[in-house]
């Protein structure tokens, strides 16, 4: 069965280690679209952070953002699907993070383009500080709308957010993930995105019904596409449900070693610095490899 929908993770997958889209990847995407394949961005990034690339590429498919919690069209801001984090659970997630003196970020505003809200950055959390600076920089004139600092997240949080994120070292984030699992169980879904070579990790906490897999399923349903006609490419643990949903699931060569060794049912392409997405498109869609 031919592939009609191509679902692509961004960081560590479509984008290289410098956060750039290579010319080979760009050309492969253009050729796939020319042949009628719908291309969807599927990312742990906020919708607002992923939207510029979707607009630049002229993608017609909705952006599947926040690890699948929010799926909406980049151009019109029309929402396809949204699954918010319940308020009670969100407050408990904040409490568990505070007990460990970790920095939290709340992703909010599912109706508009989105806003990131925080109240504190620890002196040694350089990755968090760089992320805040990056997010403000890429949005230019919209920086103040994109990122807000408040006096207290607890006071701010009087409604259901899209999701909550923590960042830090791999060890600290894995410990937090375990604590969330032990204390909250199935009331939340915890996604870990690990970059062991940089000793940096993100923990995203979402409604248990949300995942990249549910986001891709919503995009496929909107377009009348069967799962057997979906190809997904990703590199990390938060991509697994999307890769398992797709008829053709492809892991990047730079994926976590545990994924590469355990997920033997998935195809493997080259790394994100070796145009792995283009290689996968050429192999499974263009049939030139």
N, C-alpha and C positions, 0 to 999 in steps of 0.2 A: 504494500500500500504506500502511495507517495506521501511525502511530508507536506503539510499545508500550513502548519503553525510552528515557528521556531521560537522557543523561549530561552532567553539568554540572561544569565547572571552578569553583573557588571564587574565589580572589583575582584581581581584574581581570575577573571574569565575573559570577558570581551575586552576589558582594558588591561594594558600591560602594567608592570610594576611601577611605572611612573604615572599611572592614571590616564594614559593616553590611548586613543583608538588608532591602531596601525593602519597603514594604507591597504595592506593585504586583507585585513579584516573588513575594512570599509568596502573594498571592491567585492568581496565575497557576499556581503550583506546585500549590496546593490544588485548583484546578479541573481541572488535567491529571490529578492523582491520582484525583479523583472520577470521571473518565471512564475510569479503568482503566489509565492510563499509569504504569509503574514509574519512579521517579526515583532516580538514583544520583549520589552525589557522587564526582567524579574529580579528584584533587588531588595536587600536589607536596608538600603538607603531610604531616607524620607522621600515622599513624592516630589517635594520641591527641589531636592538635590538631584533627582534622576530626570526630572522634566526637561532641563535644558538639552541634554543629549538626545532625548526622544524627539524634541522639536527640531534639533539640528539635522537629524537623520530623516525627518519627515515621516515618522512611523505612524501608521493608522491604528494599530492595536493599542489598547489601553496599557498604561504603565502599571505593573504589578509591584507595589512598593511596600515598605514596612514589613518585609518578610511575608507578604500576602495579606496583611490586615487591611490594606486599602488598594483597591484597583480602580483607576480612573483615567480618563483620556487627557493627554497632555495639552492638547489645543483648546478644548472646550471646557475642561474641568468637570465634565460629566462623570458622575460616580457610577461604576458598574457594580461594585460590591464593597462593603465595609464591615469590619468586625471589631468593635471597640473593646477595650479592656475594662471589665466591670470596676466600678469605683471602689468597692470594698477591697477587692484584690489589689488594685493599684495602690491604695493606701498601705496595705500590708507589705507590698514589695518595697515601698519607700522605707518603711520601718526596718525591714531586714537589712537594707543597704546602709541606713544610718547607724545601725548597731555595729557595722563593720567599717564605719568612717569612709564609705565609698561615695563617689560623685555620681549623681543621677541626672539623666536628661529625660524630659517628658516630650514626646512627639504628640502634637495636638493639631486641631483644626482640620477635621476630615472633610469639611464642606468646601473650604477654599484651597489655596496652594500649600498650606501647612506652616506650622511654626514650631521651633525647638525652644523649650523653656528649661532653664537651669537656675540654680541659686548659689552654687559654690564650686570652686575648682581647687583641689588639694595642690599644694606647691609642687609635689613630685609627680603629678599626673600630667606629664608633658604631652602625651598623646591626645588627651581630652582638650587641652588648651589649643593644640594645633588643629584639631577638628573644628573647634569653635571658630578659630581664625579663618580656616579654609572655607567653612560654610558662609561666613560673612563676605569673604572675598569673592566667591563665585556668583553671589547674588547682587553685588554692586549696589545700585540704588535701592534695592529691596532688602538690604542687609538688616535694617531695623525690624522689618516685617518678618524676616526669616528666623532670626535668633533673638530671644528676649531673656534678660536676666531679671529675676524677681527676688524679693526678700526671703520668701519661704515657699518651697514647693508644696508643703503641707497645707498652707493657707490657699495657695493657688488651686490646688486640686479639689474642686467641688463638683466635678463632672467626669464622665468617662473619657479617658484619653485614647489615642490610637495605640501607643505602646510606651514602655519605659525601657531605657537603655542604661547600662553601666559599662565603663571601660577601664582597663588596667592591664596588669601583667597576666600572663596565662594562668599562673598559679592562683592568683587572687580571684580571677573570674571563674575558674573551675571550682574553687571553694564556694563561691557565691551560688553558682549553679546547683551545686549539691545541696546547699542549705535551702534554696528555693524548692528544690524537688522534695526534700524531707519535710519541710514545714507546710508547703502549700499543695503538694501533690498534683492532682489532675485539674486543680482550679485555675492553673495558668499553664502556658506553654513557654518553655525556655529554650531559646536558640543560642548556641555558642558559635561564634565565628573566631577561629584561632589562626594567628599568624606567628607560628612558633619561631621562625627565623628572626623575627623582630621582637619576640617576647611581648606581643601585644594581642589583646583579645577584646571582643565585644560580647556582652550578654544582653539579648533582647528578650523582654518579657511581654507576652501577648495573650490575648484571649485564646483559650485552648482550641477553639475551632479554626483559628487562623494558621495558614502556612502558605509557602510558595506554591504548593501543590493545589490548594483550594483556589488560589488566585489564577493559576494557569487553567484550571478547570472552568472557572467563570469566564475567562477570556475565550476559551475554546467553545463554550456553550453559546456565547454571544455571537460567534462567527459560524455556528453550526458545524463545528469540526469535531471528529471523533478522536479519542485519546490515542488510537493507533496511528493517527495522522499528525501527532505532535512529536517534535524533537526538542529536548531540553539539554542545555549544557551548563555545568556548574563546577565549583571547586571546593565547596565546604559543607559542613554538617547541616547548615540551614538550607541547603539545596536538595537534600535527600528526598523529601516528599515530592518535590517537583520532578526529580529524576525518575523516581519510582512511578509517578503518574504517567509520564510520557511513554509513548510506544517505543521511542528511541532515546535512551538516556546516555549522556556522554560526560565522563569525568575529565577534568583537565589534568595534564601531566604534573602540574604543580600542586595538586590536591594533597590534603593531609595524608600522611603515609598510612594511617589506619584505614582511611576510606579506600585507598588504592588496593590495600591487601584484603579488605573484607568485602567490598562490593564488586565481586567478580562477575556479577550479572550485567554490569554496565560496561559500555565501550570506553576506551581511553584515548584521548588525543594528546597532542603535544602541549607544552606549557603556555601560559599567557604571554610570555616573552618570546615565544616561537610561533605566534599566530595560531594557537590551537583551535580557536573558533573557526578561522578560515579553513584549516585542515579538515575539521569535522564537516563543515558545509560542503567542501569539495568532495568529500568521501560519500556522504549520505544524501545530499540534495543535488549537487551538480554532477555527481558520478564521474569525476575527472581524476580520481586517485585510485 
